[in-house]
């Protein structure tokens, strides 16, 4: 299957997620400065405890991550039970847009925290239902390509947003930046509302049993749960970099521009390779791509703690982005292959929850371990990578029976 053969509804969901991701990524850049403008450089006293501005910013940003990831298993299960996806997606986009629209009227830190928490709930409604719908719009021969397309456009929005956010905030102010975030949610809403509908079989196949399995039937751990654990570790590796900007710049004797290039290198590699890797996994099977991705993730993360030049860091980040492209979209497709009828929301929410938890835990790990040694965060997450490799190798296999997909020249090639 080529990109042009992708279901138009998948394209609509991808463009909607791109617009929403662009708007939400604006907030990652704008909110820290906005918190500082409200509470001042000295911070604030909350419940009798004096907190620094840096800590207050961290709390606001973490609220979104922890609520988002913590609620996703619940909202995923609910969308399975109710047999609908678009209703959850649209409701979540409304909450995300409403939160952004209300920021200019927030005049206290408490109000900011409430609005960011509201947006965390909105993301929890949107994300599991969206990936479940992408899963249900494909099959074993197209699912990898669908997730490759979907994640590529999401990353384009997420990667471009921070580049534009700083300029818009500087030249046009906070209100303009928040307006872009509102527009992103609104565009996503319109695209889903006009172009996407639930497949008929979604409601018909809604499952009664949508519990999350930890133990496997033939293995110690359930394969989807295992992929979720690997996703947490992968996301931790991604999240380390942004929080270590100051020590990285000092070690490499560089400025903000080169740091931005290094940050973007991983996103660029991820964007470039997700679609071809996803389509290749439709043809040749999923497991091998996930395993090779973890194998590549370990050294590409570890070496970031020891390189001494910006060029070497850029290369390491490019390989880390390629590793993520091998692991995450293919893991989503593999989880979709393993999901029972009417269980896409609860099944795939394990992976999206894992990604959210990893991005929330990663900064905490880097903040604690960097004080011990510069390389310590990278060494720690790389060591966890070996655990992920062992778990996936021993606990995850291709679905059985595995369908055959057309190979080169039209000959069937078994997916192993």
N, C-alpha and C positions, 0 to 999 in steps of 0.2 A: 504494500500500500504506500502511495506517495502522499506528500503533504496536501496536494490539491484534491486528493480523494477523501480527505478528512470530513466527517459529518459537519454540516454547517452549524449545527447546534454546539458542537465542540468548539468551533471557531468563535461563535458568539460568547460562550462561556470564557474562552481564553481572552478575548478582547475585553470582556467585562472585568475579569480578574486583573488584567493589565491596568485598566483605568483605575480600579479600586486600589491596587497596589501602589500605583504612582501617587495617588492622593494620600494614602496612609504613610508612605515613606517620607512624604513631606513632613509629617508630624515628628518623625524620628529626629529630624534636624531642627525643626522649629520649636518643639515643645521645651527642650532644655533652656533655650534662650527665653522663652515665654515665662517659664517658672522663675528664672532669675529676675525677670522684669517685675514680677508680682511680689516675690518674697524678698528681693534685694540680695546683695552679695553676702550678707551676714547670715542668711538662712532665716529660720523661724522656730518658734517654740510651739510644739504640738503636744497637747496633753501634759504640759509641764516639763517636757523634755526638749532641750535645745538641739536642733538638727541643722547640719550644714546644707547649703544650697545643693551641693553635689549629691548628698544623700537623698535629699528631697526629690531631685530629678530622677535618681535611680529608683526610688519607690514608685513614682508615677509611671515610669516606663515598665517596671516589673509588674505593676498591677494588670496592665494589658496582657502581658505574656502569660502570667499565671492563671488569670481568669479565662483567657482564651483556651489555653491547653487543658485546664482543669474541667471545663464545661463541655469540651468537644465530644468525649465519649457519651455524655448524656444527650446532647443535641443530635449526635449521629444515631443513637438508638431511637430517639423520638421520631426522627425522619423515617426510619425503617418501620416503626409501628404504625405511623400515620400514612405511610405509603406515598409521601410527597417530598419533593426536593425544592421545587421553585419557590414554594411558600416560605421555606426557611431562608433561602438565599435572599429573596426580596426583603423579608423582615430584617435580616441582618444588615443589609445595605442601608435600610432606613435608619437603623440605630447608629451605624458608622457615620452617615451623613449628618444626622441630627447632632451628634456629639461635636463634629467639626464646626457646624454652624453655631453652636452655643459657646465655643471657646472665647470669642471676642467679648462676650457678656460676663465671663467668669472674673470675679474680682477678689478671689481668695484661693489659697492653695487647696482647701477642702473641696471647693467647687471643681477645680481642675482634676483632682483625684476621682471625684464622682463621675465626671464626664469621660475620663480615660477608662474607668471601670465599665461604664456603659458601652464604650466601644469594644472592650474586650468581650462582652456578652454578644455584641453584634458580630464580631469575627467568629465566635464560637458557633453562631447560628449559620453563618455563611459557608465556612470552609469545609466541614464534613459533608454537607449536602452537595456542594459543588463537585468535590472529588468523587462522591458516590454517583452523581449524575454523569460525569465523564466516564466513569467505569461502566455504567449501564448502557451508555450510548455506543459501546464497543463490544468486541468479543475477543477470544484468545488470539485471533489473527490481526487485530487492529488496536488492542488496548495499549500496548507500549507506545505506538506512534501517537495515539490520542493524548496520553500523558506527557509525551515529549513536547507536543505542540502547546498543550495547556501550560506546562511549567516554563516553557521558553518565553511566552508572552507575559506571564506573571513576573518573571525575572527582568524582562525589559522594563516593565513599569517600576519595579522595585529599584532597579539600578539607576534609572534615569531620574527618578524623583529627587533624591538627595542632591544631585548635581544642580537641578533647577531651583530647589528650595532655598538655598542660601542666597542666590541672586535675587529671587523675588522678595524674600524677606528684607534684604538690605536696601533694595531700591523702591519697593512698594509697601513695605510694612507687614506686620503680623496679619492684619485682616485679609490682605490679598493672598497670603500663603494659606490661610484657613479656607478661603473661598475656593482655591484649587482643590483642596482635599474634599470639600463638599461636591465640587463638580465631578471629581473622580467617582464618588459613590453614586451620583445622579446618572452619569453615563452608564455605569455598570447596571444600575436598576433598569434603565430604559432598554438596554440591549437584551437583558434576560427577559423582561416583560414582553417585548415584542417578538423575540426570535426563539425563545426556548420554552418548551413544555415538557412535562414529565412523560416518559414513555408509558404506554398503556399497561405494560407488564409490571411497572414499578408498584402501582397500587395493588394489582392482582397478586403479586408475589410477596407482599409485605409479611415479614416473618413474625411469629409470636415469640420465638426464642431468639433474643438478640443479645444474650449475655456475652461478655468478653471471656474467651478461654485463655487460661495461662498454661495449663497442662495439655500436652498433645495426646492424641489417641495412640500413635505409634512411636512417639518421641517424648523425651522428658518435658520439653516446652512446646507449646503451640507454635507453628511456623510463623504465623502473622505476628504474634507477640514477640517472637525472636527478631523479626524484621523491625518491630517497633523499638526494641532495645538498641539494635544497630543504628537506627535513625537518630536516637537520642545522642549516641556517641558521635555520629557524623556531624550533627548540628552543633554540638559542643565545640568541635574542631573549627567550624566556620565562625562561631561567635567569639572565639578568643581574640581574633585579630583586631576588631574595631575598638575594643576596650583597652588595648595596649598601645595606642597611638603614640603617646609621649615616650615611653621607653624604647619603642621600635625606632622612632625618629632619632632619638639620641644615639642609639647603638649604630644605626646605619648612616649617621651624620647627614640627614636629609630633612626636607621640609614637608609641608602639608601636601604640596602638589604630588611628589613622588609617592607619598603614603596613599593618596587617592588613586594613583595609577596602580599600585600594588593591590589595593582593595578591589578595584574594578577588574583586575586581571582574572580573579576567580569567577566573578560574575560573567565576564566575557566568555571564558572557556565553557562555563555552564550553559550559556545561551547557545553557543555554536554547536555543541555536541549533543544536546538533549534529544533533538528530533531524530538524527540518524541512529543514535544508540537505542532509543525507544523502538524505532522501526526494526532495527536489527534484532532486538529481543523478541519481537513478534515472529521473526523467521527462525531464529536459532535457539530460543529458550531464554529464560530470565536469570536463573540461578548463577550461571557462569559470569554474567555481567556484574551482578551484585558482588560476587566474591572477588573478581578482579578489581572492582572499584574500591573495596575495603583494603585490598593488598596495596593499591596505589595511595590510598588515603593515609596510611600509616607513615611512610617516609616523607610524603609531601607535607604533612603536618609537623613531624619531628624536626625536619631540617630548618623550619622557620625559626626555631629557637637557637640556631647556630650560624646561620648565614651572616656575612659581614658587609655585603654590598647590596644596593638597591636592585641591581640586575639579577642577582641570585634570588632575591626575595620575589621578584616578579615571576621568574621561572617556577619557583616553588608554588606560588599562588595559582599559576596557570594549571599545573598538574593537580593541585587540590580541587580546582574547579572541575577539571575533567573527572576526577574521582567522584565528586558529588553527582555529576551527570550520569555516571555509571550506576550509582547506588540508589538515589532517591526516586526518580521517575520509574525505574524498572522495579523497585520494591513496591511502589503503588500498583503497578500493573500485575505483579505476582500476587499481591494481596487480593486484587480484584479477581484473578483467576481462582483463588482459593475460597473466595466469599460464597456463601450459600445464597440461594434466591431470597431476595428481600432483606439481605444483611449487609449491603454495600456500605451504608452509612456507619453502622457500628464497627464493621471490620476495618474500613479504611481510616476511620477516626483514630485508630490505634497508632497509625503512622503519622498522621498530621498532629496528633497530640505529642508524640515523641519528638517531632521536629520543634514544636513550640517549647517543650520542656528543655530540649537541648540548647536552644537559643536563649532561654532564661537562665539556665544553670551555668552556661559557658562563661559569661561575664563575672559571675560570682567566683568561679574557680580561678580565673585569671587574676582577679583582684586579690585573692588570698595567696596564691602560690607565687605570683610575681614578686611579692615582698620577700620571699625566701631566695629565689634565684630567677633571673630573666628567663631562662630556658624551661623552668619547672612546669609551667602550664602546658607547653607543647609536648614535653616528655610524658606528662601524666595522661593527656588525652590520647597520645600515640600508644601508650601502654594499654589503655582501654580498647584501642582499635584491635589489638591482638585478641582480646576477649570477644569482640564483635565477630571477628573472622572465625574463631573457633565455634561460636554459637551458630552462625549461619551455615558453616560447613557441616556441622553435625545434626542440626535440627531442622534444616530447610531443604526441601527437594521440590522438583517440578511437580505440578499437579499430575495425578495418574487417574485415568489414562491420558496421555499427552496427545493432543491433536497434531495432525500433520499440516504443515503450511507450505505453500508453494516455494520451491527453491529456485535457484538461478535456472533460467531456461524453461521454467514451468514445471520442472520435476519436483515432486514432494520431498521436502527435507525434514526428517524427524526432529522435533524439538526435544532435546534431552534434558 
